[in-house]
Amino acid sequence: MSHGFLDIAVTPSVRAAQAAMGSEDLWNGLKGRRAFDRFTEDEAAFIAGRDSFYLATVSETGWPYVQHRGGPRGFLKMVDARTLAFADYRGNRQYLSVGNVSADDRVCLFLMDYARRARLKIYAHAETVALDADPELTARVVVPGYRAKPERIVRLHLEAFDWNCPQHITPRFTEQEINEALHPLRERLARLEAENTELRARLAAHGDA
């Protein structure tokens, strides 16, 4: 049975908070009607454009843990309409997320596009897969030439997703996005510099004459 994001996120205590703040009726109409349980082309394009995301897990103590995951753009792969996967590269070797997932496979992902002020939130069930357990999947998600050591594959089975509004997202730009935006200006500057050099050469030649 599919669930919408709000069906999972809205608990009795959340409803109480909404009621106290006068927003309960605002969300009642959406609950149960937003069963986003499979990705569309829009989500596929958004996911493919990300070079990082935030991963939340829950420990056996009940405390949440949020970890930043980063890599080359598109390192989070969409395997199919209900499955994501990524290569888990070696980091500080604390293995907090890995340990948490082994006890409770429920996770939440936040994917941010700061430049366009968009964010995608995902509920999923996570499993770790040994690199040699599924060679085809490993070949699909390990990024060739990326200078990091993959230790395992993390496969994510979608439960529900939703989009957030752009409120309070401060636009930020990656180095690659800045370079892409400046590329036309740099090309124009190069042409103008070449023209300037040519004009100076002509003037110098004319003066010598």
Phi, psi and omega in degrees: 000129182277151178232147171278163182303317182290332177300327180274318189283328185273107180257172177305322180291326176293318178299321179296319178295319178298317180297319181295328182263003176076022182245008184299317181294330181299323186260348181299323182290339182269333183297128180086353181250355183245062182278068180280083185249011172206143184282146175254184178297328179296313179293321180301316180293320180296313181298317182296338182270358185270143174247009176193164171201169177250134183242121179253131175233170180236131181274174178290347175276349184093352179279138176280158175222128181246128181235141175274132175241130181222165180175190177299151180306129180088011182291336172276113188260141171267109182285316173205188187294348181230012184222133172241160176204152175210153175281128180268105184272155181296134178235236182275000174065032171275329176059038179293312181294318180300315179295317180299316182295329180293336179262327181214112188278001181283130180223163174228133179247141170241120177251124186247136167241091185294324183297322182256006176055053179230149178214139180242127180246140189225130167262134182207165170255128186255145172222145176264140184234127177297147184301325183268000182282329180219081184303325181294316178294318179300315179297330182285325187256336178289127184276117180299136176082353179285126187275073175205153184265114176287137180250334182193171172252139173252121179253134185242122180260115187297134171256312178193157175218167175200162176258143175262158175286161184277004183303135172067013173272113179281124180299131176223154186229138177282166177300320179295318179295321178295316179298321179294321179291325183276348185304311178299323180293321179293322177296316179296319179297320179296319178296318180294321178294321178295317178296320179297318178297318180295318179295321178297320179296319179295317179297321179295319179295321179294322179293321179294329181289000000 
